[in-house]
Amino acid sequence: MKKLLKKLALLPLFCGFILTSACSNDDENGNDIPTSWFDGTITATVVNGNDYNDLISRVEAVTWANNSRETIATGAWSSGGFTITLPATLESRFLWSIESEFEDMPHVTISDRNARISDTEIEAFDDQNNVVGVFMNIREDENLFVMTILAYADRDVSLIGTDEGDGYRQTWNLSLRRGWNKIYVVERETATGYIISYTTEAVNSLRWYFVEFVEDDWFSAPTATKTTIQSRSVFSRLGR
């Protein structure tokens, strides 16, 4: 639970320091991915993406299963953007029990505890096969930060619940369909703390950004450090 708050509280700071002026609600660049459930194909125009044409050679969709990094799809980078198609069905070795994600959160009601899930993030590689950064689908306004998790479910399943603690309240309102879904993590800062919502209801004006890995930076870590930090899934790191 505390990891959730720390991670979400830090993300706007990373946005400010790493993405600099890219974090705004200006719709001049970038685009949304398909809303809620989607067929697995992502075609993204990255904000200021042409600045990275000499750096990025290809993109990969990766997931963390059994604490091991696995590539599930490869896509092309071209003219400041990328296209990648995620597999329609994920092999069982890439999935884990949804119940295990929420075993310490009894306030969250799961419609089918036999459901299994996974998630993915999109990484960038140079022509020397080095991972050079990660793509984030986000939105930042005053007192509001939104990011997208790309989640896979092996069946239709819903999660409903509310949790409150010292300085925060978080709600779950997810209706996942079999296949690929977008989960929006919406963080609002109020005078009394953070309100964090997990929802599959559409949130508009998210844009794709590239975050380059920079040595000695906690968030933009080199590959070896990144492997240590990301030893669990995005879903898991945000949900605990």
PAVEXLUM-690780 format. One record per residue (C-alpha): residue number from 1; residue in one letter; z, x, y. Coordinates in steps of 0.1 Angstrom, whole numbers, plus 5000, padded with zeros to 4 digits. Example, Ala and Ser with C-alpha at 12.3 -4.5 7.8 and 13.67 -1.06 7.14 Angstrom:
residues 2
+-----+------+------+------+-------+
! pos ! code !   up ! east ! north !
+-----+------+------+------+-------+
!   1 !    A ! 5078 ! 5123 !  4955 !
!   2 !    S ! 5071 ! 5137 !  4989 !
+-----+------+------+------+-------+
END
This chain:
residues 240
+-----+------+------+------+-------+
! pos ! code !   up ! east ! north !
+-----+------+------+------+-------+
!   1 !    M ! 5000 ! 5000 !  5000 !
!   2 !    K ! 5009 ! 5027 !  5025 !
!   3 !    K ! 4977 ! 5046 !  5017 !
!   4 !    L ! 4958 ! 5015 !  5029 !
!   5 !    L ! 4975 ! 5015 !  5062 !
!   6 !    K ! 4971 ! 5052 !  5068 !
!   7 !    K ! 4935 ! 5053 !  5058 !
!   8 !    L ! 4925 ! 5023 !  5079 !
!   9 !    A ! 4945 ! 5035 !  5109 !
!  10 !    L ! 4928 ! 5069 !  5108 !
!  11 !    L ! 4892 ! 5057 !  5104 !
!  12 !    P ! 4888 ! 5047 !  5141 !
!  13 !    L ! 4900 ! 5081 !  5150 !
!  14 !    F ! 4875 ! 5098 !  5127 !
!  15 !    C ! 4849 ! 5075 !  5143 !
!  16 !    G ! 4858 ! 5087 !  5177 !
!  17 !    F ! 4860 ! 5124 !  5170 !
!  18 !    I ! 4831 ! 5127 !  5145 !
!  19 !    L ! 4806 ! 5100 !  5155 !
!  20 !    T ! 4814 ! 5104 !  5193 !
!  21 !    S ! 4791 ! 5081 !  5213 !
!  22 !    A ! 4775 ! 5067 !  5181 !
!  23 !    C ! 4805 ! 5043 !  5178 !
!  24 !    S ! 4797 ! 5014 !  5200 !
!  25 !    N ! 4784 ! 4978 !  5198 !
!  26 !    D ! 4750 ! 4988 !  5212 !
!  27 !    D ! 4724 ! 4974 !  5188 !
!  28 !    E ! 4697 ! 4998 !  5199 !
!  29 !    N ! 4698 ! 5017 !  5166 !
!  30 !    G ! 4709 ! 5009 !  5131 !
!  31 !    N ! 4709 ! 4977 !  5111 !
!  32 !    D ! 4730 ! 4956 !  5087 !
!  33 !    I ! 4728 ! 4957 !  5050 !
!  34 !    P ! 4722 ! 4924 !  5032 !
!  35 !    T ! 4751 ! 4899 !  5036 !
!  36 !    S ! 4777 ! 4894 !  5009 !
!  37 !    W ! 4760 ! 4894 !  4975 !
!  38 !    F ! 4728 ! 4915 !  4975 !
!  39 !    D ! 4703 ! 4927 !  4949 !
!  40 !    G ! 4714 ! 4963 !  4952 !
!  41 !    T ! 4686 ! 4975 !  4975 !
!  42 !    I ! 4697 ! 4991 !  5007 !
!  43 !    T ! 4672 ! 5000 !  5035 !
!  44 !    A ! 4691 ! 5016 !  5063 !
!  45 !    T ! 4681 ! 5029 !  5097 !
!  46 !    V ! 4708 ! 5054 !  5106 !
!  47 !    V ! 4720 ! 5056 !  5142 !
!  48 !    N ! 4705 ! 5088 !  5157 !
!  49 !    G ! 4691 ! 5094 !  5122 !
!  50 !    N ! 4661 ! 5115 !  5134 !
!  51 !    D ! 4686 ! 5142 !  5144 !
!  52 !    Y ! 4692 ! 5148 !  5107 !
!  53 !    N ! 4657 ! 5149 !  5094 !
!  54 !    D ! 4658 ! 5187 !  5090 !
!  55 !    L ! 4692 ! 5185 !  5073 !
!  56 !    I ! 4689 ! 5156 !  5048 !
!  57 !    S ! 4666 ! 5158 !  5019 !
!  58 !    R ! 4678 ! 5129 !  4997 !
!  59 !    V ! 4706 ! 5104 !  4992 !
!  60 !    E ! 4727 ! 5095 !  4962 !
!  61 !    A ! 4749 ! 5066 !  4954 !
!  62 !    V ! 4781 ! 5079 !  4937 !
!  63 !    T ! 4811 ! 5063 !  4920 !
!  64 !    W ! 4844 ! 5077 !  4907 !
!  65 !    A ! 4851 ! 5067 !  4871 !
!  66 !    N ! 4880 ! 5082 !  4852 !
!  67 !    N ! 4885 ! 5106 !  4881 !
!  68 !    S ! 4850 ! 5119 !  4877 !
!  69 !    R ! 4822 ! 5118 !  4902 !
!  70 !    E ! 4791 ! 5101 !  4888 !
!  71 !    T ! 4757 ! 5095 !  4904 !
!  72 !    I ! 4744 ! 5060 !  4897 !
!  73 !    A ! 4712 ! 5060 !  4919 !
!  74 !    T ! 4690 ! 5084 !  4940 !
!  75 !    G ! 4671 ! 5074 !  4971 !
!  76 !    A ! 4647 ! 5088 !  4996 !
!  77 !    W ! 4655 ! 5100 !  5032 !
!  78 !    S ! 4627 ! 5096 !  5057 !
!  79 !    S ! 4623 ! 5093 !  5095 !
!  80 !    G ! 4660 ! 5088 !  5102 !
!  81 !    G ! 4669 ! 5064 !  5074 !
!  82 !    F ! 4671 ! 5059 !  5037 !
!  83 !    T ! 4662 ! 5035 !  5010 !
!  84 !    I ! 4681 ! 5033 !  4977 !
!  85 !    T ! 4683 ! 5008 !  4949 !
!  86 !    L ! 4715 ! 5005 !  4930 !
!  87 !    P ! 4713 ! 4996 !  4892 !
!  88 !    A ! 4713 ! 4959 !  4886 !
!  89 !    T ! 4739 ! 4964 !  4858 !
!  90 !    L ! 4764 ! 4992 !  4857 !
!  91 !    E ! 4774 ! 5008 !  4824 !
!  92 !    S ! 4809 ! 5000 !  4812 !
!  93 !    R ! 4820 ! 5036 !  4817 !
!  94 !    F ! 4816 ! 5031 !  4854 !
!  95 !    L ! 4839 ! 5001 !  4855 !
!  96 !    W ! 4876 ! 4995 !  4856 !
!  97 !    S ! 4899 ! 4965 !  4853 !
!  98 !    I ! 4903 ! 4945 !  4885 !
!  99 !    E ! 4939 ! 4937 !  4873 !
! 100 !    S ! 4948 ! 4974 !  4873 !
! 101 !    E ! 4938 ! 4976 !  4910 !
! 102 !    F ! 4963 ! 4949 !  4919 !
! 103 !    E ! 4991 ! 4953 !  4894 !
! 104 !    D ! 5016 ! 4962 !  4921 !
! 105 !    M ! 5004 ! 4933 !  4943 !
! 106 !    P ! 5017 ! 4901 !  4927 !
! 107 !    H ! 5009 ! 4881 !  4959 !
! 108 !    V ! 4972 ! 4885 !  4952 !
! 109 !    T ! 4958 ! 4857 !  4929 !
! 110 !    I ! 4929 ! 4868 !  4907 !
! 111 !    S ! 4907 ! 4841 !  4892 !
! 112 !    D ! 4897 ! 4861 !  4862 !
! 113 !    R ! 4920 ! 4890 !  4852 !
! 114 !    N ! 4894 ! 4902 !  4826 !
! 115 !    A ! 4869 ! 4910 !  4854 !
! 116 !    R ! 4859 ! 4947 !  4858 !
! 117 !    I ! 4847 ! 4963 !  4890 !
! 118 !    S ! 4833 ! 4994 !  4905 !
! 119 !    D ! 4822 ! 5006 !  4939 !
! 120 !    T ! 4799 ! 5032 !  4954 !
! 121 !    E ! 4794 ! 5053 !  4985 !
! 122 !    I ! 4761 ! 5068 !  4997 !
! 123 !    E ! 4761 ! 5106 !  5001 !
! 124 !    A ! 4735 ! 5129 !  5017 !
! 125 !    F ! 4721 ! 5161 !  5002 !
! 126 !    D ! 4701 ! 5190 !  5017 !
! 127 !    D ! 4671 ! 5207 !  5000 !
! 128 !    Q ! 4695 ! 5232 !  4984 !
! 129 !    N ! 4713 ! 5204 !  4965 !
! 130 !    N ! 4744 ! 5206 !  4986 !
! 131 !    V ! 4762 ! 5174 !  4997 !
! 132 !    V ! 4762 ! 5175 !  5034 !
! 133 !    G ! 4778 ! 5142 !  5044 !
! 134 !    V ! 4783 ! 5105 !  5038 !
! 135 !    F ! 4770 ! 5073 !  5053 !
! 136 !    M ! 4793 ! 5046 !  5066 !
! 137 !    N ! 4784 ! 5010 !  5075 !
! 138 !    I ! 4808 ! 5002 !  5103 !
! 139 !    R ! 4815 ! 4985 !  5135 !
! 140 !    E ! 4840 ! 4994 !  5162 !
! 141 !    D ! 4850 ! 4973 !  5192 !
! 142 !    E ! 4881 ! 4972 !  5213 !
! 143 !    N ! 4911 ! 4967 !  5190 !
! 144 !    L ! 4887 ! 4960 !  5161 !
! 145 !    F ! 4874 ! 4982 !  5134 !
! 146 !    V ! 4852 ! 4970 !  5104 !
! 147 !    M ! 4839 ! 4989 !  5075 !
! 148 !    T ! 4819 ! 4979 !  5044 !
! 149 !    I ! 4827 ! 4986 !  5008 !
! 150 !    L ! 4799 ! 4982 !  4983 !
! 151 !    A ! 4815 ! 4967 !  4953 !
! 152 !    Y ! 4802 ! 4958 !  4918 !
! 153 !    A ! 4817 ! 4930 !  4896 !
! 154 !    D ! 4808 ! 4923 !  4860 !
! 155 !    R ! 4813 ! 4886 !  4865 !
! 156 !    D ! 4821 ! 4861 !  4893 !
! 157 !    V ! 4857 ! 4865 !  4904 !
! 158 !    S ! 4878 ! 4856 !  4934 !
! 159 !    L ! 4909 ! 4872 !  4950 !
! 160 !    I ! 4932 ! 4853 !  4974 !
! 161 !    G ! 4965 ! 4864 !  4989 !
! 162 !    T ! 4986 ! 4877 !  5018 !
! 163 !    D ! 5009 ! 4907 !  5021 !
! 164 !    E ! 5032 ! 4916 !  5050 !
! 165 !    G ! 5052 ! 4947 !  5057 !
! 166 !    D ! 5066 ! 4967 !  5085 !
! 167 !    G ! 5040 ! 4966 !  5113 !
! 168 !    Y ! 5012 ! 4951 !  5093 !
! 169 !    R ! 4998 ! 4920 !  5076 !
! 170 !    Q ! 4969 ! 4920 !  5052 !
! 171 !    T ! 4949 ! 4892 !  5037 !
! 172 !    W ! 4925 ! 4889 !  5008 !
! 173 !    N ! 4898 ! 4864 !  5007 !
! 174 !    L ! 4872 ! 4877 !  4983 !
! 175 !    S ! 4846 ! 4858 !  4964 !
! 176 !    L ! 4827 ! 4883 !  4943 !
! 177 !    R ! 4796 ! 4874 !  4924 !
! 178 !    R ! 4783 ! 4892 !  4893 !
! 179 !    G ! 4764 ! 4922 !  4906 !
! 180 !    W ! 4766 ! 4939 !  4940 !
! 181 !    N ! 4787 ! 4926 !  4969 !
! 182 !    K ! 4798 ! 4937 !  5003 !
! 183 !    I ! 4835 ! 4937 !  5010 !
! 184 !    Y ! 4843 ! 4938 !  5047 !
! 185 !    V ! 4876 ! 4956 !  5056 !
! 186 !    V ! 4885 ! 4942 !  5091 !
! 187 !    E ! 4913 ! 4959 !  5109 !
! 188 !    R ! 4926 ! 4944 !  5142 !
! 189 !    E ! 4953 ! 4961 !  5163 !
! 190 !    T ! 4978 ! 4938 !  5179 !
! 191 !    A ! 5009 ! 4943 !  5200 !
! 192 !    T ! 5030 ! 4939 !  5168 !
! 193 !    G ! 5010 ! 4960 !  5144 !
! 194 !    Y ! 4978 ! 4959 !  5123 !
! 195 !    I ! 4962 ! 4928 !  5108 !
! 196 !    I ! 4939 ! 4938 !  5080 !
! 197 !    S ! 4916 ! 4914 !  5062 !
! 198 !    Y ! 4895 ! 4919 !  5031 !
! 199 !    T ! 4867 ! 4893 !  5031 !
! 200 !    T ! 4832 ! 4886 !  5017 !
! 201 !    E ! 4825 ! 4864 !  5046 !
! 202 !    A ! 4797 ! 4879 !  5067 !
! 203 !    V ! 4806 ! 4901 !  5097 !
! 204 !    N ! 4778 ! 4908 !  5121 !
! 205 !    S ! 4766 ! 4939 !  5140 !
! 206 !    L ! 4776 ! 4966 !  5115 !
! 207 !    R ! 4755 ! 4997 !  5117 !
! 208 !    W ! 4748 ! 5028 !  5095 !
! 209 !    Y ! 4762 ! 5061 !  5106 !
! 210 !    F ! 4760 ! 5096 !  5091 !
! 211 !    V ! 4792 ! 5116 !  5090 !
! 212 !    E ! 4785 ! 5153 !  5084 !
! 213 !    F ! 4810 ! 5173 !  5063 !
! 214 !    V ! 4824 ! 5201 !  5085 !
! 215 !    E ! 4846 ! 5229 !  5071 !
! 216 !    D ! 4883 ! 5226 !  5078 !
! 217 !    D ! 4881 ! 5190 !  5088 !
! 218 !    W ! 4902 ! 5166 !  5066 !
! 219 !    F ! 4877 ! 5137 !  5067 !
! 220 !    S ! 4845 ! 5158 !  5068 !
! 221 !    A ! 4856 ! 5181 !  5041 !
! 222 !    P ! 4835 ! 5206 !  5021 !
! 223 !    T ! 4825 ! 5196 !  4986 !
! 224 !    A ! 4855 ! 5212 !  4968 !
! 225 !    T ! 4880 ! 5196 !  4991 !
! 226 !    K ! 4862 ! 5163 !  4990 !
! 227 !    T ! 4863 ! 5162 !  4952 !
! 228 !    T ! 4901 ! 5165 !  4954 !
! 229 !    I ! 4905 ! 5139 !  4981 !
! 230 !    Q ! 4881 ! 5114 !  4964 !
! 231 !    S ! 4895 ! 5116 !  4929 !
! 232 !    R ! 4897 ! 5078 !  4930 !
! 233 !    S ! 4873 ! 5051 !  4940 !
! 234 !    V ! 4868 ! 5038 !  4975 !
! 235 !    F ! 4881 ! 5004 !  4964 !
! 236 !    S ! 4912 ! 5020 !  4949 !
! 237 !    R ! 4919 ! 5043 !  4979 !
! 238 !    L ! 4917 ! 5014 !  5003 !
! 239 !    G ! 4935 ! 4989 !  4981 !
! 240 !    R ! 4967 ! 5008 !  4974 !
+-----+------+------+------+-------+
END
